[in-house]
Amino acid sequence: MTNFSGLIPPTVIAAATIFILKEALEFVRKIRTRRRKIMAYKKILAEELERNFWAWRSLRSAITRIQNDRAEGVEIIHKIISVPSGGQRLETRYLDGTLLSGSSLPAVFRASFERVLLELAEEDEKLYSLASDAYDEIAEIGHVRSTLINELGSEEDFPLDGFLEYALETLDSSIGPIKNFYQACTGKALERPKLR
């Protein structure tokens, strides 16, 4: 058997061993950091999805109610009212001004997506793809909400029936990617909204 101890000094062997151990520990640390980062992104975005689910449900309910009221031919007025907190509220009143019903129109939130979407693209391509699809659909929900607010708040006559059909179709098609991304983030189905 050949003895190589004379060829490689013990200090070189020790230095190489220390270097390999250091690199292995750094590799493990990077993997753990990446996992923690992705878990944090998922938690932040899941909360935003829950808040947007509340906005989606409220908006869909309001549009369905307006559509049903119009189909029944009841003489009422739907108006968007700004409340002191800065939010908007849909009020339904009889022609004499008596309040029939009212409901809030919660805002749509995308700030968390805007903060982490690019970083998520660097960390996890599949999760980024789902997040990007959900982000686009949240923008559609926001568009429906702002159009409803603008049209009901306008003094001009607007073909509301066509918009209501478009709005329901848009809302119904937008919820699928949002639920898919929520499932990827939490491992659970999106069933309960977060009110704030």
Secondary structure, DSSP 8 states (H G I E B T S, - for coil): ----TTTS-HHHHHHHHHHHHHHHHHHHHHHHHHHHHHHHHHHHHHHHHHHHHHHHHHHHHHHHHHHHHHHHT--EEEEEEE-TTS-EEEEEEETTS-EEEEEEE-----HHHHHHHHHHHHH-HHHHHHHHHHHHHHHHHHHHHHHHHHHHH-SS---HHHHHHHHHHHHHHHHHHHHHHHHHHHSS---S----
